[in-house]
Amino acid sequence: MIRLAAPLIGDEECKAVEAVLRSGQLVHGQECDQFEKELADYLGAEDVLVVSSGTAALHLSLVALGIGPGDAVLVPDFTFPATINVVELVGAKPILVDVDPGTYNVTPEGLRNVILNWNGTETIKGIIPVHEFGCPVDMSGVMSLAKEKGLYVIEDAACALGAEHKGKKAGTYGDVGCFSFHPRKALTTGEGGAIVVQNESLTEKIKQLRNHGISYDKHIQFVLPGFNYRMTNFQAALGRVQLGKYSGWLKERQVIKDFYLHNLNDIDILTPEIDSGHSWQTFMLVLPERYNRDQVIIELRDKNIETNIGAYAIHSLNYYKNKYAKEVLVHTDNVSEMLYKHGIVLPIYQGLKLLETEYIVRSLREIIDR
Ligand SMILES: *Cc1c(COP(=O)(O)O)cnc(C)c1O
């Protein structure tokens, strides 16, 4: 079976993890501190904090920014549900914003429209732009909108380590930027995540919230109710080795993406419309309505190729559908639903062979031609 995504773990990774295991220093330690520095270097950021997952990164950010009951947060309607779940979990209200069919992302214009039309009782406090599949959001536009309206920006860059907008890395524009190192992402620590923080007092707050509310001011002090959202030292050791190889991996992903685009562009499917800055964590095509997407996935599986749907139209998920009915939706074209129903994700990962990509393209064409 050709997998949809597969982590590339070599001897070097195994040795690094083994060394930490043998050291007995398993929870947050030196490897985590080093990983934070190296991530900061890679991203061109001041402060990076490693945490236990991308969801933990988002949750900590909202708590640290004081977003809660009575507040509302603008989120894309097309994403992985974790982005929206954390807003619910802090007691704030998610406002679902439709996405652009070429990038699968929210746009500054779309966000502005929703803000102008908002008549709920909650106060809009922030925006969570998601760099969907590694495609950079127009962050310069989002940041000037946020500045104009006095809103926090929490970037969900879970899929977007290495993505860039105007020469600056995704995750370094907002008040905070959140990353995931789940094995489905391009760099993995098993589970894991990181937060880029732009402001020192916020960094301190997130450190405390990450670690039981502890502040080391001469002695241990419990200064607030915190979580345990720490990354382990052996996860960080794994991440450090992966980060050393990461730039090469992004290039491999570009080559695979170019092959797909080049060999599928004559048939009637929608491909992403972006030429630079994308980290290609995921490659999603959109099939025209006359094809049965779920059937195409099954037929590809019969040919030993694993594919999948891309992300979810949040408004159509049970919990959100039942809780908010249509009230939070300020929809125009319902692009998110179209992407959710007709999007298909093809295998892309470092280590995927050219012969395999040829087989994938040939198989997809065969199925579609029928
Ligand atoms: C993967 C992902 C998350 C969640 O990250 P975890 O590390 O699995 O908690 C959040 N948002 C987006 C857009 C993601 O793709």
PDBQT file of the ligand as one rigid body, heavy atoms in Angstrom, charges set to zero:
ROOT
HETATM    1  C1  LIG A 401      -3.061  18.705  12.855  1.00  0.00    +0.000 C 
HETATM    2  C2  LIG A 401      -3.791  19.961  13.055  1.00  0.00    +0.000 A 
HETATM    3  C3  LIG A 401      -4.126  20.417  14.331  1.00  0.00    +0.000 A 
HETATM    4  C4  LIG A 401      -3.935  19.607  15.571  1.00  0.00    +0.000 C 
HETATM    5  O1  LIG A 401      -2.615  19.257  15.868  1.00  0.00    +0.000 OA
HETATM    6  P1  LIG A 401      -2.344  18.044  16.888  1.00  0.00    +0.000 P 
HETATM    7  O2  LIG A 401      -0.864  18.082  17.094  1.00  0.00    +0.000 OA
HETATM    8  O3  LIG A 401      -2.814  16.795  16.236  1.00  0.00    +0.000 OA
HETATM    9  O4  LIG A 401      -3.088  18.347  18.144  1.00  0.00    +0.000 OA
HETATM   10  C5  LIG A 401      -4.734  21.672  14.437  1.00  0.00    +0.000 A 
HETATM   11  N1  LIG A 401      -5.012  22.411  13.348  1.00  0.00    +0.000 NA
HETATM   12  C6  LIG A 401      -4.711  21.990  12.109  1.00  0.00    +0.000 A 
HETATM   13  C7  LIG A 401      -5.025  22.865  10.936  1.00  0.00    +0.000 C 
HETATM   14  C8  LIG A 401      -4.109  20.749  11.919  1.00  0.00    +0.000 A 
HETATM   15  O5  LIG A 401      -3.860  20.324  10.668  1.00  0.00    +0.000 OA
ENDROOT
TORSDOF 0
